Structure formats: C-alpha cells, structure tokens
Amino acid sequence: MKKSNFAVTIALLAGSLSLLNPLHANTSNISDAIDAAAKQSVLTQLILKDYALTGMTCISECPSEKALQNKTRQFDEALEKLKEFNKNSEIKQIISELERAWQPVKQQLKQTPELNKAVELQQQLDTLLVFSYVMSRQLEKISGQKQSQITNISNQKKILTERIAALHTLQTWGLKNDVINNKLQETKSEFSKIQLILSQSELYTQIN
C-alpha cells in the first residue's frame, strides 16, 4: 500500500522516535491501546478547535468551554489507558515524552483562551500529535493485522479533518499567521491524498 505524505511528515517530525525497533509484547489489550493512541491524535485537533471557539465566543461559561474541559479529561483518560500498555522500554519512552509534552498544554487549557497564545498552543499540540501518532504506528507493528493498517490510515483522515477545522477556526478567531495558513493548505492537500488512498482500498470499502 502506498504511504501518504502525511505519514512521512509525521515520521520526520518524530525524529529518532520513528526509528524505534519493532516491539515485542503481550497483545492481550492491544486494541484498547491502539484506540487510545488514535483517540489522542484526534483530540489534539479537537482541543485546538474548542480553544479557539471558546476564545472567540465566550464571555462566561458556554458549550465550547465545557467541550474543551471534556476533551481535556478524555485526553487524560486515554493517557492512563496507554500507561496500562507499557510493556517495554520503547513504549515507556513514548508515553513518558507524551506525558511530559501534555503537562504544559493541560495547564494552558485551564487559563482563559488568548489569541496571542494560540500559535504556541498549536505547536505544542502538534508535538502531542507526533507522539500519539508514533505510538499508533508502534502499536500497529505489534498487531500485525492488515485491517489495523487500514484503520490507521482512516484515523489519519479523521485527524486531517479535525486539523482543517481547527486551523480554520483559528483564522476565523482573527489569527493572521503565514505558518498557520501554510499548515492549513498542506493539510488540505494531504487530506486529498489520504482520501484517494482509502478510496482505492478494498478493505476500507468493506468496513465502511
């Protein structure tokens, strides 16, 4: 199966983590671990979108603020689920880096959203996305199932969908930034490529 540029981009961002050796572990709860990592990847983008919506529309408590709090809690829950699958040093390393990167983001999300902090938050969430994605790929190696590979690509599509929405919301909030604009255009391009890959997959067609 052709690898999308999105996967290549994430691997490059991940640096040495993308070169970790294949894992060997008890796979009794591999599905839960894969689901948790995939959920975290999508949550990084949902959190960014809700942060922007809250900053753009809220004076006091509002639905987007509550949604942001809920997604923060979900990210914590997914992280705890991953901790249950720390079967070797490589998995532990990724979880440790993921947790370390999450703490400053979590603290920022407790504060009132500010437009001038949005770019930094977006970059921090990109780091979390890298670790969550690398985790998904490593867990996929453990499972060794073709369907999980298709599911992983499908999850990439979900990430890209939410990433487009999040970056659009930042711009609607009033953020004028060339880096954000370039990321939006690149994400739209990658979405088209992922959509083409999935449309050519018989297995994806069967399970959707």
SULRA-V574323 format. One record per residue. N is the residue number from 0. PHI is phi as a letter, one per 20 degrees, with the letter a starting at -180 (999 if undefined). OMEGA is omega in degrees with one decimal (* if undefined). D_FIRST is the distance of its C-alpha to the first C-alpha in whole Angstrom. Layout:
[[N PHI OMEGA D_FIRST] [N PHI OMEGA D_FIRST]]
This chain:
[[0 999 179.9 0] [1 f 178.7 4] [2 e -179.3 6] [3 f 177.1 9] [4 f 177.9 13] [5 g 179.3 14] [6 f 178.7 12] [7 f 180.0 14] [8 f 179.4 17] [9 f -179.9 18] [10 f 178.9 17] [11 f 178.0 20] [12 f -177.0 22] [13 f 178.1 22] [14 m -174.4 23] [15 f 179.7 24] [16 f -179.3 23] [17 f -178.0 19] [18 d 180.0 20] [19 g 179.6 21] [20 f 175.5 21] [21 g -175.6 19] [22 e 175.6 22] [23 c -175.8 24] [24 b 173.7 25] [25 f -174.0 27] [26 d -175.5 24] [27 f 179.2 27] [28 d -177.1 26] [29 f -178.8 23] [30 f 178.3 22] [31 f -179.3 25] [32 f 178.0 24] [33 f 179.7 20] [34 f -179.1 22] [35 f -180.0 24] [36 f 179.1 22] [37 f 179.3 20] [38 f 179.1 23] [39 f 179.9 25] [40 g 179.4 22] [41 f -178.5 23] [42 f 178.8 27] [43 g -178.5 27] [44 e 176.7 26] [45 f 177.8 29] [46 f 179.3 31] [47 f -179.9 31] [48 f -178.9 32] [49 f 175.4 34] [50 f -179.9 36] [51 f 178.9 36] [52 f 179.6 38] [53 f 179.4 40] [54 f -175.2 41] [55 e -168.9 42] [56 c -169.8 43] [57 d 169.2 45] [58 d 173.7 49] [59 c -177.8 49] [60 g 179.9 47] [61 b -176.8 44] [62 g -177.5 41] [63 f 178.1 39] [64 f 178.4 41] [65 f 178.4 40] [66 f 178.7 37] [67 f 178.1 36] [68 f 179.9 38] [69 f -179.3 36] [70 f 173.6 33] [71 f 178.1 35] [72 f 179.5 36] [73 f 178.6 32] [74 f 177.0 31] [75 g -178.7 33] [76 f 178.4 33] [77 f 178.4 29] [78 f 178.0 30] [79 f 177.6 32] [80 f 178.6 30] [81 f 179.5 28] [82 f 178.3 31] [83 f -178.1 31] [84 d 179.5 28] [85 e -170.0 29] [86 f 178.3 29] [87 b -172.8 29] [88 f -177.9 30] [89 f 176.8 26] [90 f 179.4 26] [91 f -179.9 29] [92 f -179.0 29] [93 f 179.8 26] [94 f 179.7 28] [95 f 179.1 31] [96 f 179.1 30] [97 f -179.3 29] [98 f 179.4 32] [99 f -180.0 34] [100 f -177.3 32] [101 f -172.5 33] [102 g 178.8 36] [103 f 176.9 37] [104 f -179.7 35] [105 g 178.5 37] [106 f 179.1 40] [107 f -178.4 40] [108 f 177.2 39] [109 e -178.2 42] [110 e 175.4 44] [111 f -178.7 44] [112 g 178.2 42] [113 c -177.7 42] [114 f -177.0 41] [115 f 176.3 42] [116 d -173.3 40] [117 f -178.9 36] [118 f 178.2 35] [119 f 178.3 35] [120 f 179.3 34] [121 f 178.5 31] [122 f 178.2 30] [123 f 179.0 31] [124 f 173.6 29] [125 f 177.0 26] [126 f 177.0 27] [127 f 177.8 26] [128 f 178.7 23] [129 g -177.9 22] [130 f 179.1 23] [131 f -179.8 22] [132 f 177.6 18] [133 f 176.6 19] [134 g 178.5 20] [135 g -178.7 18] [136 f 179.6 15] [137 f 178.5 18] [138 f 176.6 18] [139 f 178.2 15] [140 f 179.1 15] [141 f -175.6 18] [142 f 178.3 17] [143 m -177.6 14] [144 d -178.9 14] [145 f -178.2 10] [146 f 179.9 12] [147 f 176.3 13] [148 f 177.1 10] [149 f 178.4 9] [150 f 178.8 13] [151 f 178.4 12] [152 f 175.7 11] [153 f 177.5 13] [154 f 175.1 16] [155 g 178.9 15] [156 f 178.9 16] [157 f 178.5 19] [158 f -178.5 20] [159 f 178.4 19] [160 g -178.9 22] [161 f 178.4 24] [162 f 177.1 24] [163 g -179.8 25] [164 f -178.5 28] [165 f -178.6 29] [166 f 175.2 29] [167 f -178.4 31] [168 f 175.9 33] [169 g 179.8 34] [170 f 177.9 35] [171 f 178.1 37] [172 f 178.7 39] [173 p -179.1 40] [174 f 177.3 38] [175 d -173.7 38] [176 b -177.1 36] [177 f -179.8 34] [178 f 178.9 31] [179 f 179.4 30] [180 f 179.0 30] [181 f 177.7 28] [182 f 179.5 26] [183 f 180.0 26] [184 f 178.3 25] [185 f -179.5 22] [186 f 177.1 21] [187 f 178.7 21] [188 f 179.2 19] [189 f 177.9 16] [190 f 179.5 17] [191 f -179.8 16] [192 f 177.9 13] [193 f 179.7 12] [194 g 179.4 14] [195 f 178.7 12] [196 g -177.8 8] [197 f -179.4 10] [198 f 180.0 12] [199 e -178.5 10] [200 e 178.4 9] [201 f -178.8 11] [202 f 179.2 12] [203 f 179.1 12] [204 f -178.4 15] [205 f -172.9 16] [206 e 177.8 17] [207 c * 18]]
